[in-house]
Amino acid sequence: LALFLAFPLSFLPGDVGRYAPLVTALVLGLVGATAGIVKRNELGAFAQGVRGRSRERGVDARVLLDTSVIIDGRIADVVRSGFVRGTLIVPRFVLAELQYFNDSPDGSKRERGRRGLEMLSKMQKEETVKVELSDEDPAGSGADAKLVTLARSLGVAIMTNDYGLNRVAELQGITVLNMNDLAKAVRPDVLPGEEITVRVIQVGKEQAQGVGYLEDGTMVVIENGARHIGTELAVAVMRVLQTVGGRMIFAQPRGEPSETRRPRAIDR
């Protein structure tokens, strides 16, 4: 461009026509080089700003935790794996509910409260997330109503296992992260004829039935499994039933002949 602009100057008479094109080309060349360096620095700063804002958005990802998802405990494993990052907000009224369970004379509630507090302690030690205690206590009756109000005011999602809270929050336009939905999405498929190992923990509804659970919470109903209560048992899958409450697997001890009667669901 500099040479193109300088070319007409060569037609000027005398020494002016001889030296003007060279001087003009040099000046314009220097101007162009300077502009290129400045523009390169500006583009570099712009790119760094974009990357910085992207990192900030990732770091600033915030989500409210309810009592059920903390007690469940799977959230601690997901955090440890690095799939969840950002800030996990635990309202004081949720922490108070955990403490209430922990101090309960009822053994079952006490165990749930202790487990929830242990899960919070585990997550506080992880470097990928920040556990933030919120002192905000919105008006409302019950922890669920307060969580919905707080999520709306903060503009954040709620992480829960509670079906009722899930529905109420979604109806009010609040994003819900359900740990049960995540478990369903990543659990392996089980097909009839496959063999699995399950611990039999209780008797079933039908005579001689035993019941166990897979790690993802799937109920396994075992024909002739009642006599194996308290043991790990290898079973063959007979059929898989999808219910409103989740998936159920009907199986029998490995090597035993199939039952002729159709398995029935038990009360959950």
Secondary structure, 3 states (H helix, E strand, C coil): CHHHHHHHHHHCCHHHHHHHHHHHHHHHHHHHHHHHHHHHHHHHHHHHHHHHHHHHHHHCCEEEECHHHHHHCHHHHHHHHCCCCEEEEEEHHHHHHHHHHHCCCCHHHHHHHHHHHHHHHHHHCCCCEEEEEECCCCCCCCHHHHHHHHHHHHCCEEEECCHHHHHHHHHCCCCEEEHHHHHHHHCCCCCCCCEEEEEEEEECCCCCCEEEECCCCCEEEECCCHHHCCCEEEEEEEEEEEECCEEEEEEEECCCCCCCCCCCCCCC
